Amino acid sequence: MERGDASSTNADWMSQLPEELWATPLWDLAIPGSHDSMSYCLDTHSPVLGSESFMLQFLDRLAPCIVRPCVYRWATTQAWCIPDQLDAGIRFFDLRIAHKNIKNTQDLLKTHNTDDTLYFAHAIYTLQTVKEALSTMAVWLEQHQKEVVILSCSHFYLLTDSEHQALVCYITKLFKDKLCPPQETPYLSQCWALGQQVIISYDDETILHQHKELWPKIPYWYADSADPKEVISYLEEQKAQGRAEDTAVVVCNPCLTMRKLTMKSFSLLLDWVEKQTPGPNQTAVNIICGDFVGLNHFASVVIGLNKKLLKTESHR
């Protein structure tokens, strides 16, 4: 994990938007996000998840000392911790949550709590628990009370119903009145007036119907290719189909699954981002995710797209 560069911060970009945009629904703004947000702290001693391919699991059991470092290199999509991502301007977090069996003394010492069995995962588990990450976000939000974050909880692995319920209970107790319920149309001035800073998207229908404070799953456009031109082609096809009215849409660039590949492809992909336009149109962009978001000016480019909304407003 690397430390972010405080000199290039967008820590308060939402509060610094022009007043004309304060009443714009959040799903009409351009919002930068991070793909597999917690992968900066993957555990090289972690076993490969059972949700991965049989062959990968077999190789992991056969030669873990070789397989796990290799999986770690490919599964790591972020270099900066959560506070640094927030300071860089990231406001959408892709949180993939998994149950982990706490079996050995080393794991018990790391968690300090035998009940703390929820971690994040991307092929392998993270070192940081879900509670640790969320509490870190809560502290940051207290220091930046006009910033709003979207936490997308998904890819649940082996969670029991009781663990789901305990997780939602922890979230509601941690963020309290900062939670923005789905019954409302969120826009900045309203969120500021009500002290709301957190939108929780929860990808489990059963739990979703039991908790009115949770938002449904956010559609995720995922182009599974290492060729940036193919990624752009896929995203353009998805845009042409349009997005549902009044919903957030995440555009993610999953080809950036390794740091070297990310840096090699990023120039072309960033050029595509710069050509996008946020707003209410079905072909407009909303949330755009990337990998290694702190190692380039990705967040600043996405935030800058909101200036196009000012031009649109001036012509109405």
Stockholm file with secondary structure:
# STOCKHOLM 1.0

chainA/1-316         MERGDASSTNADWMSQLPEELWATPLWDLAIPGSHDSMSYCLDTHSPVLGSESFMLQFLDRLAPCIVRPCVYRWATTQAWCIPDQLDAGIRFFDLRIAHKNIKNTQDLLKTHNTDDTLYFAHAIYTLQTVKEALSTMAVWLEQHQKEVVILSCSHFYLLTDSEHQALVCYITKLFKDKLCPPQETPYLSQCWALGQQVIISYDDETILHQHKELWPKIPYWYADSADPKEVISYLEEQKAQGRAEDTAVVVCNPCLTMRKLTMKSFSLLLDWVEKQTPGPNQTAVNIICGDFVGLNHFASVVIGLNKKLLKTESHR
#=GR chainA/1-316 SS CBCCCGGGCCTTTTTTSCGGGTTSBGGGSCEEEETTTTGGGBCTTSCCCTTSCHHHHHHHHHCHHHHHHHHHHHHCCCCBCHHHHHHHTCCEEEEEEEECCCCSHHHHHHHSCTTCCEEEESSSEEEEEHHHHHHHHHHHHHHCTTCCEEEEEEEEESCCHHHHHHHHHHHHHHHGGGBCCTTSCCBHHHHHHHTCCEEEEECCHHHHHHCTTCBCCCCEEECCCSCHHHHHHHHHHHHHHCCCTTCCCEEECTTCCSHHHHHHHHHHHHHHHHTCCBSSSTTCBCEEEESSGGGSSHHHHHHHTTHHHHHHHHTC
#=GC SS_cons         CBCCCGGGCCTTTTTTSCGGGTTSBGGGSCEEEETTTTGGGBCTTSCCCTTSCHHHHHHHHHCHHHHHHHHHHHHCCCCBCHHHHHHHTCCEEEEEEEECCCCSHHHHHHHSCTTCCEEEESSSEEEEEHHHHHHHHHHHHHHCTTCCEEEEEEEEESCCHHHHHHHHHHHHHHHGGGBCCTTSCCBHHHHHHHTCCEEEEECCHHHHHHCTTCBCCCCEEECCCSCHHHHHHHHHHHHHHCCCTTCCCEEECTTCCSHHHHHHHHHHHHHHHHTCCBSSSTTCBCEEEESSGGGSSHHHHHHHTTHHHHHHHHTC
//
